[in-house]
Amino acid sequence: MNPKRLSLLPVRFLALLVGVVFSLQCLANQPNGTPTKFIPDQGYLAWRQKLLDCLTPLRLMCIAAHPDDEDSETLAFYRYRYGVRTSILLANWGEGGQNEIGPELYEELGVIRAHETMEASRLVGTGRIYCLNQKDFGFSKSASETWSFWDHDRALEEMVRILRIEKPDVLITNHRFGTGHGNHQAIAGLAVQAIPMAASPECFTGQIRDEGLLPWKVQRFFQQVRHHEGLPGEPFDASVPVGEIDPLRAVAYQEIASEALLRHRSQGVKGIWNQVNQARITQPENFFRSVLDKDFSEPLRDLFEGMKGAWWLESEEPAAAFSKLLPASDTANGPFQYAILDAMKFLGQDSSRFEHSLNRAVEILSASPDSSTIKPETLLEIPGEMWGLSLEVHCSEDPLVPAQESIFSLIVHNQGPAMVVVDSFDLAVPTGWLLTPIKQESGSLGPFKQAEAHFLVKPASDALPTQPGVVDLYRSRQPFQPQIEHA
Ligand SMILES: [Zn+2]
């Protein structure tokens, strides 16, 4: 096997700097008597999903007020079936609710619910979780009451920012206007305001000027329509067959969502489980009504119908769909897609052809000058996983203090069968921080060997305390996901 060349660039470690440690013993309690049919993808299935994700640039976001309000059925359907990138945007972490599994309330309950949401999202395959961090003050009767507690301007600016960062093509929500929990009404209404503002270069110009964001146009926003005995109880514009069985996982998308819902243990699993069983029996489809001006006159076959990148409307089978969309001879338009399709075909069948196709896709991706085309970061994780490579990072000081030196150690492990070549290590630090390499091991790295690098890091004397990202705020250990670049 040829040596693989590897460089580690750039390692982003800001998220490591502040450790928020909470004792979350109650999280270890599994709900009693609830079956587990579905576990997150691993091995070939996970790689296949990462490849499938490369075939469409389309993105779906669910707007929800609290953890467990998200439409996990529809999110699971589009991610697992078609590789649509999915995300959720919450108003808060539901810290104002009751805790059915322990004594923690308020912020501590928010911590528990943030963990539950992340666990549920891992099952559903949701890529990103965003939160507006507006206070959950308990039940609210109306949107106006909610807005008397929430900061409207901050929430609107943040929602616009999130839409510009995540770039969803379609938004969905289970919430309605004018009825239900005030928090639900408020966030659904906020989305209606934020959508045109996110698309306008005149709105929140600081995000564009200072943060490098661009205006983003959400194309459609759907509200879920109530069911009545398995049928839509109101007029609808689109439906999604969430009761269908995923052929690779042998479980209905609805059941994946049910498993995810059960992860919201602090909300009372027994009640949720009864609700879930009832829904499964009576609601094999989710129905949606368009909230924005319609760009269609007939009900849609699919939430993404008519959008570029919705290959599944040509055929359920990616290879067949792309042969219709891109003739095999059309090497100018589809080399990336064809390389991915080849990799999917050879995965688990022919390792050298799989590797060849994957390398080709990575090469095309690396050379692509247009960052707005399909650029899934996850594709680059496959080579590292395939070759058994992992990266470990340690810091000698916790926390880091302005102007105080500390040592960062980076260790790359080769647990695979191939010889790899480590070109170099690098560590990206904020402007004004001093970075001094102390030691760097490079060169060939055989199976079961490791290579190390150490850096002296001195934060700037005026460095501000770091703020973990919203999603990371409540993790007991900060996540660390270095980008491994294949060269
Ligand atoms: Zn809610």
Residues whose N, C-alpha, C, O or C-beta is under 5 A from the ligand:
A	BS01	ZN	A65 H66 D69
